Amino acid sequence: MGVRDGKQFLHEIDRRRRELWIGGTKLTEHITEHPAFREIARTMAKLYDMQCDPELLEEMTYISPKTGERVGMSFLQPASYDDLLKRRRMMERWANYSGGFLGRTPDYLNSDIMAMASAHRFFEQGGVKYGENIRNYYEYIRENDLLLTHTLINPQVNRAAPPSKQSDPFIAARIVEKRSDGIVVRGARMLATFPLADEIIVFPSTVLKSTQEDKPYAMAFALPVETKGLKFLCREPMCSDSRLDHPLSFCFDEQDAVVIFDDVFVPEERIFLLEEPERANVLHEATDAVVHMSHQVLIRDVAKTEFMLGVTSLMAESIGIDAYQHVQEKIATIIMYLEAMRALLHSAEREGRVNRWGLFTPEFRYLNVGRNLYPRIYPSMKEIIQKLGASGLIALPTEKDMKREELKGYIDKYFQGRNVDAQERIRLFHLAWDIAGSSFGSRQELYERFFFGDPVRMAGALYNWYDKEPYKRMVREFLERE
């Protein structure tokens, strides 16, 4: 089949009869017609259309080694530095389209499965079939250009106890039955972003203990979203019916869902890891999947920071505060963030090397710093927008106000900027509000804070992983110097 265009993508979403709950309503078909999903579905469709644009074909796709068809560039298993740059240029195209505000474009999990498939020998340690399964699955999603969602977090019922010690052992998704042709799973998982996907991947959850009680929770598999017993319970929608009032949430509300496994059968050929807590705990690190996922994330982070710099610069100019030094200092802070993130990304690429699985892989040291840094700097950029905009972020007419002829003169007079008319200033400040004040903006901040997990645990992992010995030796040598 090869790459899909937007029309094919939308048709496939509506064809799959998933069980999706939103606002007390059960949806099984024609999901792209629902107000909560209509615009985000169209947004994703535009990303797929880019793959079929003749002018972007070489940038967005490559020739499948299996079929000779064009397939998405995010599936490319990089063998060289040039291949890595091809992947980056393609991912930049998608990231720039949304200003970095889409966290679950298809390239994120495509990068994950691409890396895991190259590390099939890691999966073969649990059985040759599991190595074959991950390779076959990679080829399947590549050749059919499928979009994936995933889930790996257990429900927050009692975080002081492991899954096996909860009041009910089936709160967290676990194996309830092992059969000759597969397994049956019962329980729940968080947090499946973009439940309109074609397939869902279930990865091992946070660190598991190596006990008999923990084995049923150690699993990795993939399923079509229409699989019997799968239920997606969505959060409150944050999308808007006005592109002017909420320009980001209008088309970029990806939606998030808790996934309920109501005795879901997983066929043997869809299982990648089973009842091995030790290997479940190192799955992403051992396969270098976390490196390639982090590469995609830093590309998006750079695009998002560029967008934040553009918004703040235009805000300052539009209301005549750009000459003040305290304003320049705030915007310069975003410039520093941007160039630091860009330097980390480019350094990771330039110092990349072929890993033990045969993939040219970025240097994780820089990516690891970047994914720890961004959750700390993103809230401060949002705060800068709030400080620059102040009450101007709230004192805004709506789209309906602007359509009233009797208000036009007042709006044109009282909402203009120093060097922009009222229409332009209102549009800009609505955009700033959607980033820094709306429910969509709050979700974005929470999303960035916890994208890769608890920032404290991530920092602890970075501390323990990072080689500090050369620097300690430097100090010891200084102290011992005569």
C-alpha positions as CSV (number, residue, x, y, z in Angstrom):
1,M,0.0,0.0,0.0
2,G,2.7,2.5,1.0
3,V,2.0,6.1,2.1
4,R,-1.6,7.2,2.7
5,D,-3.0,10.6,1.9
6,G,-5.4,12.5,4.1
7,K,-8.5,11.2,2.5
8,Q,-7.4,7.6,3.0
9,F,-6.5,8.3,6.6
10,L,-9.9,9.8,7.5
11,H,-11.7,6.9,5.8
12,E,-9.7,4.4,7.8
13,I,-10.5,6.2,11.1
14,D,-14.2,6.0,10.4
15,R,-14.0,2.4,9.1
16,R,-12.6,1.1,12.4
17,R,-15.5,0.4,14.8
18,R,-13.7,1.2,18.1
19,E,-15.4,1.8,21.4
20,L,-14.7,5.3,22.4
21,W,-16.5,7.2,25.2
22,I,-16.5,11.0,25.4
23,G,-18.8,13.2,27.6
24,G,-21.0,10.2,28.4
25,T,-21.5,9.4,24.7
26,K,-20.4,6.1,23.1
27,L,-18.9,6.4,19.7
28,T,-18.2,3.5,17.4
29,E,-18.3,4.9,13.9
30,H,-18.2,8.2,11.9
31,I,-15.9,9.5,14.6
32,T,-14.5,12.3,12.4
33,E,-17.9,13.9,12.3
34,H,-18.0,14.4,16.1
35,P,-17.2,18.0,17.2
36,A,-14.4,16.8,19.6
37,F,-12.5,15.0,16.8
38,R,-13.5,16.7,13.6
39,E,-10.7,19.3,13.4
40,I,-7.9,17.3,14.9
41,A,-8.7,14.5,12.4
42,R,-8.4,17.0,9.6
43,T,-5.2,18.3,11.0
44,M,-3.6,14.8,11.0
45,A,-5.0,14.3,7.5
46,K,-3.0,17.3,6.3
47,L,0.2,15.8,7.7
48,Y,-0.5,12.7,5.6
49,D,-1.2,14.8,2.6
50,M,2.3,16.3,2.8
51,Q,3.6,12.8,2.2
52,C,1.8,12.7,-1.2
53,D,2.7,16.2,-2.3
54,P,4.9,15.8,-5.4
55,E,7.2,18.7,-4.2
56,L,7.8,17.1,-0.8
57,L,7.9,13.4,-1.9
58,E,11.7,13.0,-1.6
59,E,11.7,14.8,1.8
60,M,8.8,12.9,3.3
61,T,9.2,9.4,1.9
62,Y,11.6,6.7,0.8
63,I,11.5,3.5,-1.2
64,S,10.4,0.5,0.9
65,P,13.1,-2.2,0.8
66,K,10.3,-4.8,0.8
67,T,7.8,-3.6,-1.7
68,G,9.4,-0.8,-3.7
69,E,6.5,1.5,-2.7
70,R,6.9,4.9,-1.1
71,V,6.7,4.7,2.7
72,G,7.0,7.4,5.4
73,M,10.5,8.7,6.1
74,S,9.9,8.3,9.9
75,F,10.1,4.5,9.3
76,L,13.6,4.8,7.9
77,Q,16.2,2.8,9.8
78,P,19.1,5.2,9.6
79,A,22.4,3.6,8.5
80,S,24.4,6.9,8.4
81,Y,24.5,10.5,9.5
82,D,22.9,11.5,6.2
83,D,20.0,9.1,6.9
84,L,19.5,10.7,10.4
85,L,19.3,14.1,8.8
86,K,16.7,12.9,6.3
87,R,14.6,11.7,9.3
88,R,15.1,15.1,11.0
89,R,14.1,17.2,8.0
90,M,10.9,15.1,7.6
91,M,10.0,15.4,11.3
92,E,10.8,19.2,11.2
93,R,8.2,19.6,8.5
94,W,5.4,18.0,10.7
95,A,6.6,19.8,13.8
96,N,6.6,23.2,12.2
97,Y,3.1,22.7,10.9
98,S,1.7,22.7,14.4
99,G,4.3,25.0,16.0
100,G,5.3,22.0,18.1
101,F,1.9,21.8,19.7
102,L,1.1,18.3,18.5
103,G,2.9,15.7,20.7
104,R,1.6,12.6,19.0
105,T,2.3,13.0,15.3
106,P,2.8,9.6,13.7
107,D,6.7,10.0,13.7
108,Y,6.9,9.7,17.5
109,L,5.9,6.0,17.8
110,N,7.1,5.2,14.3
111,S,10.6,6.0,15.6
112,D,10.0,3.7,18.6
113,I,9.0,0.7,16.6
114,M,11.7,1.3,14.0
115,A,14.4,1.2,16.7
116,M,12.8,-1.9,18.4
117,A,12.6,-3.8,15.1
118,S,16.4,-3.3,14.6
119,A,16.9,-4.7,18.1
120,H,14.9,-7.8,17.4
121,R,17.6,-9.9,19.0
122,F,16.8,-8.3,22.3
123,F,13.2,-9.6,22.0
124,E,14.5,-13.1,20.9
125,Q,15.9,-13.6,24.4
126,G,12.4,-14.3,25.5
127,G,11.8,-16.5,22.5
128,V,12.6,-16.4,18.8
129,K,9.0,-15.7,18.0
130,Y,9.0,-12.4,19.8
131,G,11.9,-11.1,17.7
132,E,10.0,-12.2,14.6
133,N,6.9,-10.5,15.9
134,I,8.5,-7.1,16.4
135,R,10.1,-7.2,12.9
136,N,6.9,-8.3,11.3
137,Y,4.9,-5.6,13.1
138,Y,7.4,-2.9,12.0
139,E,7.0,-3.9,8.4
140,Y,3.2,-4.1,8.8
141,I,2.8,-0.5,10.1
142,R,5.4,0.8,7.6
143,E,3.8,-0.7,4.5
144,N,0.3,0.3,5.6
145,D,1.4,3.7,7.0
146,L,-0.5,3.2,10.3
147,L,-0.8,5.7,13.1
148,L,-0.2,4.4,16.6
149,T,-1.1,5.4,20.1
150,H,0.4,3.9,23.2
151,T,-0.1,3.4,26.9
152,L,2.3,2.5,29.7
153,I,1.1,4.2,32.9
154,N,-0.9,2.5,35.6
155,P,-4.0,4.2,37.0
156,Q,-3.3,6.5,40.0
157,V,-5.2,4.5,42.7
158,N,-2.4,3.9,45.3
159,R,1.0,5.1,44.1
160,A,2.6,3.9,47.3
161,A,2.0,0.3,46.3
162,P,3.1,-1.7,43.3
163,P,0.4,-3.1,40.9
164,S,0.3,-6.5,42.6
165,K,-0.4,-4.9,46.0
166,Q,-3.4,-2.7,45.0
167,S,-6.8,-3.3,46.5
168,D,-7.6,-5.2,43.3
169,P,-4.8,-6.9,41.4
170,F,-6.7,-6.1,38.1
171,I,-6.7,-2.3,38.5
172,A,-3.5,-2.1,36.4
173,A,-3.7,-4.1,33.2
174,R,-2.3,-7.6,33.6
175,I,-2.5,-11.1,32.2
176,V,-5.6,-12.9,33.4
177,E,-5.2,-16.0,31.2
178,K,-2.4,-17.6,29.1
179,R,-3.6,-19.6,26.1
180,S,-1.7,-21.6,23.4
181,D,-2.6,-18.9,20.9
182,G,-2.1,-15.8,23.0
183,I,-3.1,-14.0,26.3
184,V,-6.1,-12.4,27.8
185,V,-5.6,-9.0,29.5
186,R,-7.8,-7.3,32.1
187,G,-7.4,-3.9,33.8
188,A,-6.6,-0.3,32.7
189,R,-3.8,1.9,31.6
190,M,-3.1,5.6,31.1
191,L,-2.6,7.7,29.0
192,A,-3.4,7.0,25.4
193,T,-3.0,10.3,23.5
194,F,-4.9,10.5,20.2
195,P,-7.3,7.6,20.5
196,L,-8.2,8.1,16.9
197,A,-5.2,6.0,16.0
198,D,-5.2,2.8,13.9
199,E,-3.4,0.7,16.5
200,I,-2.5,0.8,20.2
201,I,0.8,-0.4,21.6
202,V,1.0,-1.5,25.3
203,F,4.5,-1.1,26.7
204,P,5.7,-2.2,30.1
205,S,4.7,0.2,32.8
206,T,7.0,2.0,35.3
207,V,9.7,0.0,37.1
208,L,8.6,-3.5,38.1
209,K,10.0,-5.7,40.8
210,S,11.3,-9.1,39.8
211,T,8.9,-11.2,41.8
212,Q,6.4,-13.8,40.8
213,E,3.5,-11.4,41.6
214,D,4.9,-8.8,39.2
215,K,5.3,-11.1,36.2
216,P,1.7,-10.8,34.9
217,Y,2.2,-7.0,34.5
218,A,5.4,-7.3,32.4
219,M,4.2,-7.4,28.8
220,A,4.5,-5.5,25.5
221,F,2.1,-6.0,22.6
222,A,0.1,-4.2,19.9
223,L,-3.5,-4.4,18.8
224,P,-5.9,-2.8,16.4
225,V,-8.1,-0.2,18.2
226,E,-11.3,-2.1,17.2
227,T,-10.2,-5.2,19.1
228,K,-13.1,-6.6,21.2
229,G,-13.0,-5.5,24.8
230,L,-10.9,-2.4,24.3
231,K,-12.6,0.7,25.6
232,F,-11.2,4.3,25.4
233,L,-12.6,6.7,28.0
234,C,-11.6,10.2,27.0
235,R,-11.1,13.3,29.0
236,E,-13.2,16.5,28.7
237,P,-12.6,18.0,25.2
238,M,-10.6,21.2,25.0
239,C,-11.3,22.0,21.4
240,S,-13.1,25.1,20.3
241,D,-15.6,25.9,17.6
242,S,-13.9,29.2,16.8
243,R,-10.5,29.3,15.2
244,L,-10.1,33.0,16.0
245,D,-11.0,32.7,19.7
246,H,-8.8,29.6,20.2
247,P,-6.5,29.1,17.2
248,L,-4.6,26.2,18.7
249,S,-7.3,24.2,20.5
250,F,-9.5,24.6,17.5
251,C,-7.3,22.2,15.5
252,F,-4.7,20.7,17.8
253,D,-6.6,19.1,20.7
254,E,-5.2,15.6,20.4
255,Q,-7.4,14.2,23.2
256,D,-6.2,11.7,25.8
257,A,-7.8,8.6,27.1
258,V,-7.7,5.9,29.8
259,V,-7.7,2.5,28.1
260,I,-9.8,-0.3,29.7
261,F,-9.0,-3.9,28.8
262,D,-12.2,-5.8,29.4
263,D,-10.7,-9.3,29.0
264,V,-9.0,-8.4,25.7
265,F,-7.5,-11.3,23.7
266,V,-4.0,-10.6,22.4
267,P,-2.9,-13.0,19.6
268,E,0.5,-14.7,20.0
269,E,1.9,-13.0,16.9
270,R,1.2,-9.5,18.4
271,I,3.2,-10.1,21.6
272,F,6.8,-8.8,21.9
273,L,7.6,-9.4,25.5
274,L,5.9,-11.5,28.1
275,E,6.4,-12.0,31.9
276,E,10.0,-10.8,32.1
277,P,10.1,-7.9,34.5
278,E,13.9,-7.5,34.3
279,R,13.9,-7.0,30.5
280,A,10.7,-5.0,30.7
281,N,12.5,-2.5,32.9
282,V,15.3,-2.0,30.3
283,L,13.2,-2.4,27.1
284,H,13.6,1.2,25.8
285,E,17.1,1.7,26.9
286,A,18.5,-1.7,25.7
287,T,16.9,-1.2,22.2
288,D,17.9,2.5,22.0
289,A,14.2,3.2,21.3
290,V,14.3,5.9,23.9
291,V,17.2,7.6,22.0
292,H,15.3,7.8,18.7
293,M,12.1,8.8,20.5
294,S,14.0,11.6,22.2
295,H,15.5,12.7,18.9
296,Q,11.9,13.2,17.6
297,V,10.9,15.0,20.8
298,L,13.8,17.5,20.7
299,I,13.0,18.3,17.1
300,R,9.5,19.1,18.2
301,D,10.8,21.0,21.2
302,V,12.9,23.2,19.0
303,A,9.9,23.9,16.7
304,K,7.8,24.8,19.8
305,T,10.4,27.1,21.2
306,E,10.8,28.9,17.9
307,F,7.0,29.4,17.9
308,M,7.1,30.8,21.4
309,L,9.8,33.2,20.4
310,G,7.8,34.4,17.5
311,V,4.7,34.9,19.6
312,T,6.4,36.9,22.3
313,S,8.3,39.0,19.8
314,L,5.2,39.9,17.9
315,M,3.3,40.7,21.2
316,A,6.0,43.1,22.3
317,E,6.1,44.9,19.0
318,S,2.4,45.1,18.6
319,I,1.8,47.0,21.8
320,G,5.0,49.0,21.8
321,I,6.9,47.4,24.7
322,D,9.8,45.9,22.7
323,A,12.1,48.8,23.6
324,Y,12.0,48.2,27.3
325,Q,15.0,46.4,28.7
326,H,13.0,44.1,31.1
327,V,10.9,43.0,28.1
328,Q,14.0,42.4,26.0
329,E,15.5,40.4,28.9
330,K,12.4,38.1,29.0
331,I,12.5,37.5,25.2
332,A,16.2,37.0,25.3
333,T,15.6,34.2,27.8
334,I,13.6,32.4,25.2
335,I,16.4,33.0,22.6
336,M,18.8,31.3,25.0
337,Y,16.4,28.4,25.5
338,L,16.0,28.0,21.8
339,E,19.7,28.0,20.9
340,A,20.5,25.7,23.8
341,M,17.9,23.1,22.6
342,R,19.1,23.5,19.0
343,A,22.7,23.0,20.1
344,L,21.8,19.8,22.0
345,L,19.9,18.4,19.0
346,H,22.7,19.1,16.5
347,S,25.4,17.9,18.8
348,A,23.5,14.6,19.3
349,E,23.3,14.2,15.6
350,R,26.9,15.1,14.8
351,E,28.3,12.8,17.5
352,G,26.0,9.9,16.6
353,R,27.4,6.5,15.8
354,V,26.2,3.0,14.7
355,N,24.8,1.1,17.7
356,R,25.1,-2.6,18.3
357,W,21.9,-3.2,16.4
358,G,23.2,-1.6,13.3
359,L,21.4,1.8,13.4
360,F,23.1,5.1,13.2
361,T,22.0,6.6,16.5
362,P,22.3,10.1,18.0
363,E,24.5,10.6,21.0
364,F,22.0,10.1,23.9
365,R,24.0,12.3,26.3
366,Y,22.7,15.5,24.7
367,L,19.2,14.2,24.1
368,N,19.0,13.1,27.7
369,V,19.9,16.5,28.9
370,G,17.4,18.1,26.5
371,R,14.5,15.9,27.6
372,N,15.3,16.8,31.2
373,L,15.7,20.5,30.5
374,Y,12.6,21.2,28.5
375,P,10.1,20.3,31.3
376,R,11.8,23.0,33.3
377,I,12.0,25.8,30.7
378,Y,8.6,25.4,29.0
379,P,6.6,26.7,32.1
380,S,8.8,29.7,32.2
381,M,8.1,30.5,28.5
382,K,4.4,30.3,29.2
383,E,4.9,32.7,32.2
384,I,6.8,35.2,30.0
385,I,3.7,35.3,27.7
386,Q,1.5,36.0,30.7
387,K,3.8,38.8,31.9
388,L,4.0,40.4,28.5
389,G,0.3,40.2,27.8
390,A,-1.0,40.9,31.3
391,S,-4.7,42.0,31.2
392,G,-4.5,42.3,27.4
393,L,-4.7,38.5,27.3
394,I,-8.2,38.6,28.9
395,A,-9.6,41.9,27.6
396,L,-10.4,40.5,24.1
397,P,-13.6,40.5,22.0
398,T,-14.8,37.2,20.7
399,E,-15.3,36.2,17.1
400,K,-19.1,36.8,17.5
401,D,-18.4,40.3,18.8
402,M,-16.3,41.1,15.8
403,K,-19.1,40.1,13.5
404,R,-21.4,42.7,15.0
405,E,-21.5,45.7,12.7
406,E,-22.5,48.1,15.5
407,L,-19.3,47.1,17.5
408,K,-16.9,47.4,14.6
409,G,-15.9,51.1,15.2
410,Y,-15.3,50.5,18.9
411,I,-13.2,47.4,18.3
412,D,-11.2,49.1,15.6
413,K,-10.4,52.0,17.9
414,Y,-9.9,50.4,21.3
415,F,-8.2,47.1,20.4
416,Q,-5.6,48.3,17.9
417,G,-1.9,48.1,18.6
418,R,1.0,50.6,18.1
419,N,1.7,49.3,14.6
420,V,-1.0,46.8,13.9
421,D,-4.7,47.1,13.4
422,A,-7.3,45.7,15.8
423,Q,-7.9,42.6,13.8
424,E,-4.3,41.5,13.8
425,R,-3.7,42.4,17.5
426,I,-6.8,40.5,18.6
427,R,-5.8,37.4,16.6
428,L,-2.3,37.5,18.0
429,F,-3.5,37.9,21.6
430,H,-6.1,35.1,21.3
431,L,-3.2,32.9,20.2
432,A,-1.1,34.0,23.2
433,W,-4.1,33.3,25.5
434,D,-4.5,29.8,24.0
435,I,-0.9,29.1,24.9
436,A,-0.7,30.7,28.3
437,G,-4.2,30.9,29.8
438,S,-6.7,28.5,28.3
439,S,-7.4,24.9,29.3
440,F,-5.6,23.8,26.2
441,G,-2.5,25.8,27.3
442,S,-2.7,24.2,30.8
443,R,-2.8,20.8,29.3
444,Q,0.2,21.6,27.2
445,E,2.2,22.7,30.3
446,L,1.2,19.5,32.2
447,Y,2.1,17.5,29.1
448,E,5.6,19.0,28.8
449,R,6.3,18.7,32.5
450,F,5.6,15.0,32.5
451,F,6.3,14.0,28.9
452,F,8.9,11.4,29.8
453,G,7.8,10.8,33.4
454,D,8.3,12.3,36.8
455,P,11.0,15.0,36.4
456,V,12.5,14.1,39.8
457,R,12.9,10.5,38.8
458,M,14.2,11.5,35.4
459,A,16.8,13.8,37.0
460,G,17.8,11.0,39.4
461,A,18.2,8.6,36.4
462,L,20.3,11.2,34.6
463,Y,22.5,11.6,37.7
464,N,23.1,7.9,38.0
465,W,23.6,7.3,34.3
466,Y,25.9,10.2,33.6
467,D,29.7,9.5,33.8
468,K,30.9,12.0,36.4
469,E,34.3,10.3,37.0
470,P,36.4,12.5,34.6
471,Y,35.3,15.6,36.4
472,K,35.9,14.2,39.9
473,R,39.3,13.1,38.7
474,M,40.0,16.6,37.4
475,V,39.3,18.1,40.9
476,R,41.3,15.4,42.7
477,E,44.3,16.1,40.4
478,F,44.0,19.8,41.1
479,L,43.9,19.2,44.9
480,E,47.0,17.0,44.7
481,R,48.9,19.4,42.5
482,E,52.1,20.8,44.2
